[in-house]
Structure formats: structure tokens, C-alpha cells
Amino acid sequence: MTFFQNVSYVDLAIIVAMVAATLVSLAVLRNVLKTKGRDFNDDSALAERFRRDAPYELLQEVLRPSAHT
């Protein structure tokens, strides 16, 4: 008798799901380890556009919310 003759379809599906979850976890871990310590790429044009277009009029509502909200 082989291993697969003694395993039901549910057990086999669980094994396949566990292997898939392990492979995904290893891929995520590899990506985290590959990119650790890397500096963030600053985009000065994006920062300037945010400074120019930011909704500063809403900042006052965040700092002092109105009583009827």
C-alpha cells in the first residue's frame, strides 16, 4: 500500500493547502529580508504636489471638531 491509498481527499486537500501556505509565507519572508534596511525613495515632485493640493481647510476641523458632529 502506498501513502496516497490511505489518505482521504480531505486530508490530501489539507496537506496541499498547508504546503501552499508555507510557500506563500516563505515568499513573503524572502521579500521582507530582501528589502530590510532599504531607504524609502523620496519623490520631491510628489511631496510638492501634496503640499500644494492638500486640503488644509479640513485641518481645522480635525484639530477642533465642531460640537454638532
Secondary structure as GFF3:
##gff-version 3
##sequence-region A 1 69
A	DSSP	three_ten_helix	3	5	.	.	.	ID=ss1
A	DSSP	alpha_helix	9	35	.	.	.	ID=ss2
A	DSSP	alpha_helix	44	53	.	.	.	ID=ss3
A	DSSP	three_ten_helix	56	58	.	.	.	ID=ss4
A	DSSP	alpha_helix	59	63	.	.	.	ID=ss5
###
